[in-house]
Amino acid sequence: MIMADERRLIIISGLSGAGKTIALNTLEDIGLYCVDNLPISLLSNLVSQIIDGKIIATPDIAVGIDARNPIDEIKKLPDIINGLKEDGNLNVELVFVEAIDDILTRRFSETRRKHPLSSKKVSLIEAIKKEREVMQDLCEYADIRIDTSHTFLHELRDIVRKRIASRPQSAMSIQFSSFGYKHGIPKDADYVFDVRCLPNPYWEKELRQFSGKDQAVIDFLAEQQQVKDMIEQIRDFLECWIPYFEAENRSYLSVAIGCTGGRHRSVYIIEKLSEYFRKLEKQVITIHRDC
């Protein structure tokens, strides 16, 4: 028999074109019981039938919910989730998948798919804007936010497997991400640290072709006292505050480190931080967005 605290309901929501369906399909591919495009009004009933054994499901259940629901139902979803959490029959998590407007517009244009809120009177750009407004409360309420603006298909699947499917229920995942400011700041980051003030290997011609994971760049940055100080101070800050996030039963904490291009300094520092917190037996995910 599966105990209540061993079961998990993962609600996948987000903006159309951001990757919600891909995330749900990834969970289904690895064996989860999944239901897509579920009307919010049926969510509690579905959970009741699963708990009562009327629907045979895996311990982890994933449900896809999007903006095709009535606006008043979308606004009720946080209260419905709170009620399910209070019942204690399932561990409930809300995952919100998003992307910037320009990327969403391009994806719909390239695939020639129709946005669910667009019509003869509502343009694609207007539909995307309307959907973002409708879904904003869910985005802010979400336990996990995934920004797919700069994410390829295989990368999104890997993120879903690591951050959602494989994470122990009792553990908070810490995602360390490097990025380049010239490509934009990750929207799903809880903490963003700017390391553009540090010595830049890019200006060393013999190092330009390498990344922060290559030994030549590692050796260069390891000799810089400013880099050592930056790593130590970010590490100490996180060590101080991570326990408070864990005490709040957070599912994950996202830490982003940015340099100009996202290939040298930020990559090196992310690798060092990931290594350090893995030694502390934290659940660590490392992502190099622009490398």
C-alpha positions in Angstrom: 0.0 0.0 0.0 1.3 3.5 -0.9 1.3 5.9 2.1 -0.1 9.4 1.6 3.2 11.1 2.2 4.8 9.0 -0.5 2.4 10.3 -3.2 2.9 13.4 -5.2 0.6 15.5 -7.4 2.6 17.7 -9.9 0.5 20.4 -11.5 2.2 21.6 -14.7 0.9 25.0 -15.8 2.3 27.9 -17.8 2.2 30.0 -20.9 1.2 28.5 -24.2 4.2 27.8 -26.3 6.6 27.8 -23.3 6.9 24.0 -23.1 4.1 22.8 -20.7 3.2 19.9 -23.0 6.8 18.8 -23.4 7.3 18.9 -19.6 4.2 16.7 -19.1 5.2 14.3 -21.9 8.6 13.9 -20.3 7.0 12.9 -17.0 4.7 10.5 -18.8 7.7 9.0 -20.7 9.4 8.1 -17.4 6.3 6.4 -16.1 4.1 8.9 -14.3 0.3 8.9 -14.6 -0.4 12.1 -16.5 -3.6 13.9 -17.5 -3.3 17.0 -19.9 -5.7 19.9 -20.3 -7.7 19.0 -17.2 -10.5 21.5 -16.3 -9.7 23.0 -12.9 -13.2 22.2 -11.7 -12.4 18.5 -12.0 -9.1 18.5 -10.2 -10.4 17.8 -6.7 -12.6 15.1 -8.1 -9.7 13.4 -9.9 -7.6 13.5 -6.7 -10.5 11.9 -4.7 -11.0 9.1 -7.2 -7.2 8.4 -7.2 -7.1 8.4 -3.4 -10.2 6.1 -3.2 -8.6 3.7 -5.7 -11.3 4.3 -8.4 -8.5 5.4 -10.7 -5.3 3.3 -10.6 -2.4 5.7 -10.8 1.4 5.7 -10.1 2.6 7.2 -6.8 3.5 10.4 -8.7 0.7 12.0 -10.7 1.1 14.9 -13.2 -1.7 17.1 -14.4 -1.6 19.8 -17.1 -3.6 23.0 -16.6 -3.6 26.0 -18.9 -5.3 29.2 -19.9 -8.1 27.5 -21.7 -9.8 27.3 -18.3 -12.2 30.1 -17.4 -10.5 33.0 -15.7 -12.5 32.7 -12.5 -11.4 29.0 -12.3 -7.7 29.9 -12.8 -8.0 32.4 -9.9 -9.4 29.6 -7.7 -6.5 27.2 -8.3 -4.2 28.5 -5.6 -7.0 27.9 -3.0 -7.7 24.5 -4.4 -4.1 23.6 -4.1 -4.0 24.9 -0.6 -6.9 22.7 0.2 -5.3 19.6 -1.3 -2.1 20.3 0.7 -4.1 20.7 3.9 -5.9 17.3 3.3 -2.5 15.7 3.5 -3.3 12.9 1.0 -0.8 14.1 -1.5 2.3 16.2 -1.7 1.3 18.9 -4.1 3.6 21.0 -6.3 2.8 23.7 -8.9 5.2 24.0 -11.7 5.0 27.0 -14.0 6.7 27.0 -17.4 7.3 30.4 -19.0 9.2 32.3 -21.7 9.6 35.9 -22.8 7.1 37.3 -25.2 9.5 37.6 -28.2 10.3 33.9 -27.9 6.7 32.8 -27.6 5.7 34.9 -30.6 8.5 33.4 -32.7 7.6 29.8 -31.7 3.9 30.3 -32.7 5.0 31.9 -35.9 7.5 29.2 -36.8 5.1 26.3 -36.1 2.0 28.2 -37.4 0.1 27.0 -34.4 -2.9 29.0 -33.2 -2.6 30.5 -29.7 -5.6 29.3 -27.6 -6.6 32.8 -26.8 -6.2 34.3 -30.3 -9.0 34.9 -32.7 -10.0 37.0 -35.7 -10.3 39.9 -33.4 -7.4 39.1 -31.1 -3.9 39.1 -32.6 -1.1 36.7 -31.5 0.7 39.4 -29.6 -2.5 40.5 -27.8 -3.3 36.9 -26.9 0.2 36.3 -25.4 -0.2 39.5 -23.4 -3.7 38.6 -22.2 -2.6 35.1 -21.2 0.4 36.4 -19.2 -2.0 38.7 -17.3 -4.4 35.8 -16.6 -1.7 33.5 -15.5 0.4 35.9 -13.5 -1.0 34.9 -10.1 -0.2 31.2 -10.8 3.4 32.2 -11.9 4.0 34.0 -8.6 2.4 31.2 -6.5 4.3 28.3 -8.2 6.7 26.1 -6.2 8.9 25.7 -9.3 9.3 28.1 -12.2 11.1 27.1 -15.4 12.1 29.7 -17.9 12.5 28.1 -21.4 13.4 31.3 -23.3 16.9 30.0 -24.0 16.3 26.3 -23.6 16.4 23.6 -26.3 14.0 20.6 -26.3 16.5 18.2 -24.9 17.6 20.7 -22.2 14.0 21.2 -21.1 13.5 17.4 -20.8 16.6 17.1 -18.7 15.5 20.0 -16.4 12.2 18.3 -15.9 13.8 15.0 -15.1 16.3 16.5 -12.6 14.2 19.2 -11.0 10.9 17.5 -10.8 10.9 13.8 -11.3 14.2 12.7 -9.7 14.2 15.1 -6.7 13.7 13.4 -3.4 10.4 14.7 -1.9 12.1 15.7 1.4 15.0 17.5 -0.3 15.2 21.0 -1.7 17.0 21.2 -5.0 19.5 24.0 -5.5 19.9 25.0 -9.2 23.1 26.8 -10.0 22.9 28.4 -13.5 25.5 30.4 -15.4 24.3 32.9 -18.0 25.5 35.8 -20.2 23.9 39.2 -19.6 24.0 39.9 -23.3 21.5 37.1 -23.7 19.2 38.2 -20.9 18.7 37.4 -17.2 17.0 34.1 -16.3 13.4 34.8 -15.3 13.2 31.9 -12.9 16.2 32.9 -10.7 15.7 33.5 -7.0 19.2 35.1 -6.6 21.2 36.7 -9.4 24.9 37.6 -8.9 26.7 39.8 -11.3 30.4 38.8 -11.8 31.2 41.1 -14.7 33.5 43.1 -12.5 36.0 40.2 -12.3 39.0 39.7 -14.6 37.8 38.4 -17.9 39.6 35.6 -19.7 37.9 36.7 -22.9 40.5 39.4 -23.3 43.3 36.9 -23.2 43.5 35.8 -26.9 44.8 32.3 -26.1 41.8 31.7 -23.6 39.0 33.2 -25.7 38.1 29.9 -27.4 37.8 28.0 -24.2 35.1 28.0 -21.5 35.1 28.1 -17.7 35.2 24.2 -17.7 38.5 24.1 -19.6 41.7 23.8 -17.6 43.4 26.9 -19.1 40.6 29.1 -18.0 40.3 27.4 -14.7 44.0 28.0 -14.0 43.7 31.7 -15.0 40.7 32.4 -12.8 42.0 30.3 -9.9 44.9 32.7 -9.6 42.7 35.9 -9.3 42.1 37.0 -5.7 39.0 38.9 -6.7 37.5 35.6 -8.0 38.4 33.8 -4.9 36.8 36.5 -2.8 33.6 36.5 -4.9 33.2 32.7 -4.6 33.8 32.8 -0.9 31.3 35.6 -0.2 28.5 34.1 -2.4 29.1 30.7 -0.8 28.9 32.2 2.7 25.7 34.1 1.8 24.0 30.9 0.5 25.2 28.8 3.4 23.6 31.4 5.8 20.2 31.5 4.0 19.6 28.1 2.5 18.5 26.6 5.8 15.7 29.2 6.0 14.4 28.2 2.5 14.6 24.5 3.5 12.6 25.3 6.7 9.8 26.7 4.5 9.6 23.4 2.7 10.7 25.0 -0.6 11.0 22.6 -3.5 13.9 24.4 -5.1 16.1 27.4 -5.0 17.5 28.9 -8.2 20.9 30.8 -8.1 22.1 32.4 -11.3 25.6 33.8 -11.9 26.1 36.1 -14.8 29.0 37.4 -16.8 29.1 39.2 -20.1 28.8 36.2 -22.5 28.1 33.4 -20.0 31.1 31.3 -21.1 34.0 32.0 -18.7 33.7 33.6 -15.3 30.1 32.6 -14.6 30.7 29.0 -15.7 33.8 28.7 -13.5 32.1 30.1 -10.4 29.0 27.9 -10.9 31.2 24.8 -11.1 32.9 25.8 -7.9 29.7 26.5 -6.0 28.1 23.3 -7.3 31.1 21.2 -6.2 31.1 22.8 -2.7 27.4 22.3 -2.0 27.4 18.7 -3.4 30.1 18.0 -0.7 27.5 19.3 1.8 25.2 16.6 0.5 22.8 19.1 -1.0 20.6 18.2 -4.0 22.4 20.2 -6.7 21.6 20.8 -10.4 24.1 22.6 -12.6 23.1 24.4 -15.8 25.3 26.4 -18.2 22.7 28.2 -20.3 24.9 30.0 -22.7 28.0 27.9 -22.7 
